[in-house]
Amino acid sequence: MSPASIFTRLTLILVLFFSFTSAGCSYLPWMGEDDEDDLAFEEDFPFEDERTVDRGRRGEGAGSDEDDFFAEDSGFSDMDAGEDGFIEGDPEGFASAGQRTDRNELKGDVESLQSQQEALISKVRELEEILSTLEPKINAVSERLEGSVSSVTDSSDFLVPEVEDLKAQMARLNEEITQIKMQRAQASVRKKRMRRVPAKTPPEYNEALNAYRSRDYDESILLFQNLALSNPPNKLRDNIDFWIGANYVALEMYDDAILQFETVLNKYPRGNKAHDSRYMLGLTYSKKGETSRAVEVLEGALKKNPPSEVRGKILAQLNQIQ
């Protein structure tokens, strides 16, 4: 049972006890504070012993003939007694019967009040016993609550510095996370900008390519070789090797050309000059006189699904060879 319910029951018990004690006993005639109420009660309803004394006094004043209260009277000799035990025609006998009825009713009320008082007293005793049994339990529960509250207070006082430290750490971590997010956002923006800006082709590459188109093959080979040694962009490395091979073909240096095209296929198999290198390799073998090898290389190039422009060149070369 919780302490709150125990306290509530005790309060109800005390309220009932005081209400029964104060309200119930005030209706008892003998519980009054002043004896005048008792005297008034007795004067309003005189009992039989007082009426007997009054009659005896009146008899003493009347004479010797009326000394005996129960003596026969000539005035009552002719009257007959009624069925209810009173003498017919006697007004005083009728009045005493009413007084006896009131007295009986009062006795019944008194007995009822006495029984109610006894019931209240027994109920109060039961409540006192319950209160005496509940009091140690209430004290024990109160002590437990006080101990729990003190322990919680002590633990909370002990944990306050740790909580503050954790809050400070969380604030620092949030700041670091915010900074990292900002750095990542800036890095992503920089990457996007770098991707959008195309890498510029070095002027040496354009110069070497123009020399090849002008059929100045030796100058073109020299310019491309110098560009390869000057750490060019990665996307131009396979192009440089390819155009050197193309210059060797133009100069009928077929072995050197085959070496250049095989270098492109081995080092840059997914580069933009892979399909062109296969075509030029088959063409070089054909110019060298190795027709079967040229057909093998060209048919293998068709299986690599080259672009339409390169495919047309391969098919034209195969038709020319066959």
C-alpha positions in Angstrom: 0.0 0.0 0.0 1.4 3.4 -0.9 2.1 6.1 1.7 -0.5 8.4 0.2 -3.4 5.9 0.5 -2.3 5.1 4.2 -2.3 8.8 5.1 -5.7 9.3 3.4 -7.3 6.4 5.4 -5.9 7.8 8.7 -7.3 11.2 8.0 -10.8 9.7 7.3 -10.6 7.6 10.5 -9.8 10.7 12.7 -12.6 12.7 11.1 -15.1 10.0 11.7 -13.9 9.6 15.3 -14.2 13.2 16.2 -17.6 13.6 14.4 -19.1 10.6 16.2 -17.7 11.8 19.5 -18.9 15.4 19.2 -22.2 14.9 17.4 -23.4 11.6 19.0 -22.9 12.5 22.6 -24.5 15.9 22.4 -27.9 14.3 22.2 -27.6 12.3 25.4 -29.4 14.1 28.4 -26.7 13.1 30.9 -23.8 14.4 28.7 -24.7 18.0 29.0 -22.4 20.5 30.7 -25.0 21.9 33.1 -27.2 20.0 35.6 -30.0 22.5 35.0 -31.1 20.5 31.9 -31.4 17.4 34.1 -33.5 19.3 36.6 -35.8 20.7 34.0 -36.2 17.2 32.5 -37.2 15.8 35.9 -39.6 18.7 36.6 -41.4 18.2 33.3 -41.8 14.5 33.9 -42.1 13.7 37.6 -41.6 10.2 38.5 -43.8 7.9 40.7 -41.8 8.3 43.9 -42.2 12.1 43.9 -46.0 11.9 43.3 -46.2 9.5 46.2 -44.4 11.9 48.5 -46.7 14.7 47.4 -49.8 12.7 48.1 -48.4 11.7 51.5 -47.9 15.3 52.3 -51.5 16.1 51.3 -52.7 13.2 53.3 -51.0 14.5 56.5 -52.8 17.8 56.1 -56.2 16.3 55.5 -56.6 14.5 58.8 -56.4 11.1 60.4 -58.9 9.6 58.0 -56.6 10.0 55.1 -53.3 8.5 56.7 -53.6 5.4 54.6 -53.1 6.2 51.0 -54.8 3.0 49.8 -57.7 3.3 52.2 -61.2 2.8 50.9 -63.1 5.9 50.1 -66.9 6.1 50.1 -66.8 8.2 47.0 -65.1 5.4 45.1 -67.0 2.5 46.5 -69.7 2.7 43.9 -67.3 3.0 40.9 -66.1 -0.1 39.0 -62.6 -0.6 37.7 -62.1 -0.6 34.0 -60.5 -3.3 31.9 -57.2 -1.4 31.7 -56.8 -1.4 35.5 -57.9 2.1 36.2 -61.0 3.2 37.9 -63.6 4.6 35.6 -64.4 8.2 36.1 -61.1 9.0 37.9 -59.3 11.8 36.0 -56.2 11.4 38.0 -55.9 7.8 37.1 -56.1 8.7 33.4 -53.3 11.3 33.8 -51.0 8.8 35.5 -51.4 6.3 32.6 -50.2 9.0 30.2 -47.2 9.7 32.3 -46.3 6.0 32.5 -46.5 5.9 28.6 -44.1 8.9 28.3 -41.8 7.3 30.8 -41.7 4.1 28.9 -40.9 5.9 25.7 -38.2 7.9 27.4 -36.7 4.7 28.7 -36.7 3.2 25.2 -35.0 6.3 23.8 -32.4 6.2 26.6 -31.7 2.5 25.9 -31.4 3.2 22.2 -29.0 6.1 22.8 -27.0 3.9 25.2 -26.7 1.2 22.6 -25.6 3.8 20.0 -23.0 5.1 22.4 -21.7 1.6 23.1 -21.5 1.0 19.3 -19.6 4.2 18.8 -17.3 3.4 21.7 -16.5 0.0 20.2 -16.0 1.6 16.8 -13.6 4.2 18.3 -11.7 1.4 20.0 -11.4 -0.5 16.7 -10.2 2.7 15.0 -7.7 3.3 17.7 -6.4 -0.3 17.3 -6.1 0.2 13.5 -4.4 3.5 14.1 -1.9 1.9 16.5 -1.1 -0.8 14.0 -0.8 1.6 11.1 1.4 4.1 12.9 4.6 2.0 12.8 4.0 1.3 9.1 3.6 4.9 8.4 6.8 5.8 10.3 8.7 3.1 8.4 7.4 4.3 5.0 8.2 7.9 5.9 11.7 6.9 6.9 12.1 5.0 3.5 10.9 8.0 1.6 13.2 10.4 3.5 16.1 8.0 2.8 15.2 7.7 -0.9 14.9 11.5 -1.2 18.2 12.0 0.5 19.9 9.4 -1.7 18.5 10.9 -4.9 19.6 14.3 -3.8 23.1 13.1 -3.0 23.3 11.3 -6.3 22.0 14.3 -8.2 24.6 16.5 -6.5 27.3 14.1 -7.5 26.1 13.8 -11.1 25.8 17.6 -11.7 29.5 18.1 -12.6 29.5 15.0 -14.9 26.4 16.3 -16.7 28.0 19.7 -17.2 31.1 18.1 -18.5 29.1 15.9 -21.0 27.2 19.0 -22.1 30.5 20.8 -22.8 31.8 17.8 -24.8 28.7 17.6 -26.8 29.0 21.3 -27.6 32.6 20.8 -28.8 31.6 17.8 -30.9 28.8 19.7 -32.5 31.2 22.5 -33.4 33.6 20.0 -34.9 30.8 18.3 -36.9 29.7 21.7 -38.2 33.2 22.5 -39.3 33.7 19.1 -41.0 30.4 19.6 -42.9 31.5 23.0 -44.0 34.8 21.7 -45.2 33.2 18.8 -47.1 30.7 21.2 -48.7 33.6 23.5 -49.8 35.6 20.5 -51.1 32.6 19.3 -53.1 32.1 22.7 -54.6 35.8 22.9 -55.5 35.6 19.5 -57.2 32.6 20.5 -59.2 34.3 23.6 -60.3 37.4 21.6 -61.3 35.2 19.2 -63.3 33.5 22.0 -65.1 36.7 23.7 -66.1 38.2 21.6 -68.9 42.0 21.0 -68.8 43.7 23.1 -71.4 45.7 21.4 -74.1 49.4 22.4 -74.0 50.5 24.4 -77.0 53.3 21.9 -77.6 50.7 19.2 -78.3 48.9 21.3 -80.9 52.3 22.2 -82.4 53.4 18.6 -82.7 50.0 17.6 -84.2 50.2 20.4 -86.7 53.6 19.2 -87.8 52.2 15.7 -88.4 49.4 17.2 -90.5 52.0 19.2 -92.4 53.8 15.9 -93.1 56.8 17.1 -91.1 57.0 13.7 -89.5 60.5 14.0 -87.9 59.6 17.4 -86.3 56.3 15.9 -85.1 58.0 12.9 -83.5 60.6 15.2 -81.8 57.9 17.5 -80.5 55.7 14.6 -79.2 58.7 13.0 -77.5 59.7 16.2 -75.7 56.1 16.7 -74.6 56.0 13.1 -73.1 59.1 14.0 -71.1 57.6 17.2 -69.7 54.9 15.4 -67.6 51.8 16.1 -69.8 48.2 15.7 -68.6 47.1 12.1 -68.1 44.4 12.3 -70.8 47.1 13.2 -73.5 49.6 10.4 -72.7 47.9 7.8 -74.9 47.4 10.4 -77.6 51.1 11.2 -77.7 52.1 7.5 -78.1 49.5 7.0 -80.8 50.7 10.0 -82.9 54.3 9.0 -82.6 53.2 5.6 -84.0 51.3 7.2 -86.8 54.5 9.2 -87.7 56.5 6.0 -87.8 53.9 4.5 -90.2 54.2 7.5 -92.4 58.0 7.1 -92.3 57.5 3.3 -93.0 59.2 2.5 -89.7 56.7 -0.3 -89.2 58.4 -2.2 -86.3 58.6 1.1 -84.3 55.0 1.8 -85.2 53.8 -1.6 -84.0 55.7 -1.1 -80.7 54.0 2.3 -80.2 50.4 0.9 -80.9 50.9 -2.1 -78.6 52.1 0.3 -75.9 48.9 2.2 -76.2 46.8 -1.0 -76.0 48.7 -2.4 -73.0 49.0 0.8 -70.9 45.7 2.5 -71.8 43.2 -0.3 -72.8 40.2 2.0 -72.0 41.7 5.2 -73.4 40.2 7.2 -76.2 42.8 5.9 -78.7 42.4 2.1 -78.0 40.1 1.5 -81.1 42.3 3.7 -83.4 45.4 1.8 -82.2 43.9 -1.6 -83.1 43.0 -0.3 -86.6 46.5 1.2 -87.1 48.1 -2.0 -85.8 46.2 -4.1 -88.4 47.1 -1.5 -91.1 50.8 -1.6 -90.1 50.9 -5.4 -90.3 49.2 -5.2 -93.7 51.8 -2.7 -95.0 54.5 -4.8 -93.6 53.2 -7.7 -95.6 51.9 -9.8 -92.8 48.4 -10.2 -94.2 47.2 -13.1 -91.9 48.3 -11.2 -88.9 46.7 -8.0 -90.2 43.3 -9.9 -90.7 43.5 -11.4 -87.2 44.1 -8.0 -85.6 41.4 -6.3 -87.6 38.8 -9.0 -86.9 39.6 -8.8 -83.2 39.1 -5.0 -83.4 35.6 -5.5 -84.8 34.7 -7.7 -81.8 35.6 -4.8 -79.4 32.5 -2.9 -80.7 34.4 0.2 -82.0 32.7 3.5 -82.9 31.0 3.6 -86.3 33.8 5.8 -87.9 36.5 3.3 -86.8 34.4 0.3 -87.8 34.1 1.7 -91.3 37.8 2.0 -91.6 38.4 -1.6 -90.3 35.9 -3.0 -92.8 37.4 -1.1 -95.7 40.9 -2.4 -94.8 39.6 -6.0 -94.5 38.0 -5.7 -97.9 41.2 -4.3 -99.4 43.3 -7.1 -97.9 41.0 -9.9 -99.0 
